Amino acid sequence: MTDTRTGELLRALAPQVLGALVRRYGHFDTSEDAVQEALVAATAQWPESGVPHDPKAWLIAVAARRLIDLLRAEQARRRREDAVAQALPLEQWTFQTVDDRVADADDTLILLYLCCHPALAPASQIALTLRAVGGLTTAEIARAFLVPVDTMTRRISRAKRTIKSAGTPFRMPLPQERDARLAAVLHVLYLIFTEGYAATAGPDLYRTDLSAEAIRLARIMYRLLDQDDEVAGLLALMLLTDARRPARAGPHGELIPMAEQDRSHWNRSLITEGIALITLALPRGGPPGPYQLQAAIAAVHDEAATAEDTDWPQIAALYTALHALTDNPVVALNRAVAVGMSSGAEAGLAMLAELETDGRLGADHRFYAVRAHLRELSGADSDAISDYRHAAQLTGTVPQQRYLNSRADRLAARQD
């Protein structure tokens, strides 16, 4: 088996192995360390020795031995070795029963709920989800978020200590907690995808490893909760957005806006799958949620054969519905763009004037980039140049800076 296929298999098995250990032994923090060591061992051994007949049982056995070693060391220090004696014999971990297969799905979902515990900050929820459920190493997560490995190690360690201190049992959330916990999980997956699709810092426009991992985890969520319309909406949104990625950058990594993209490069299979998902989810009853509405907006964009064919009035209506559900300034910003494209630049600028006092957008380059675009459409080139320059100073990615400055340069050359 190639290294790539081994990695894919290990990522798929990681939450099942961790769930099995935590469900039977407890000790989420120590179990997670043990599973990571088992994954490292498999990465080193399987390419040479071959994948075991039952790779999950192999990982559980190795992780269980390591867990027992860790617990013995810890409890020796604390004079509590009696707890280790209660551990199940390793031979009981060898075979997967039908009940275990059912539990695998439950365990993965419980792990997602646990990693997105409300006591954790979003950054910690993301890091813990990628490590415990995604099976990524601390070094891989640190590299993805452009932080030192030591920093990410401390972040993950603090997150595990917080969960341990909270004393949360390894079980499904209570019914009265479930909606809030599910919303937290979906939000974390959305943040992971967004950072992968539109990086907020660094030399690259996107990070395909993060967006791909978010899609993989969203697919798991959809398999487990295929009747939840917002889960379907989130997966559809990711697929419909990621479908445009092949056309989003030029040969030198430069940003190409949607209106100028070669749509023949868009991934039609992802678009077909995303549209089928959102078409199924929207009519199933009840008002649509935020992810469903965002997916519907993405579908309208993806269905347009050319930029000129985009149904901007429909997009504006969808953004109006989305804005009514959420107090999100970025949604309001996108709504202003849609209104500007459907009803004229001046209408969009009027909406932006109302947003200008929103402190949450004061240091966000997107506000000034949007205003620059609408000012350019209205013929206010000098003001647009100023906004493009200011937006370029605020953005954290090199491709965005180059794109925004190039827009300003183009307008300035037109004035000469």
Summary of the structure (lengths in Angstrom):
residues: 416
radius of gyration: 24.1
end to end distance: 61.3
largest distance: 82.8
contacts: 1341
relative contact order: 0.06
helix: 77%
strand: 1%
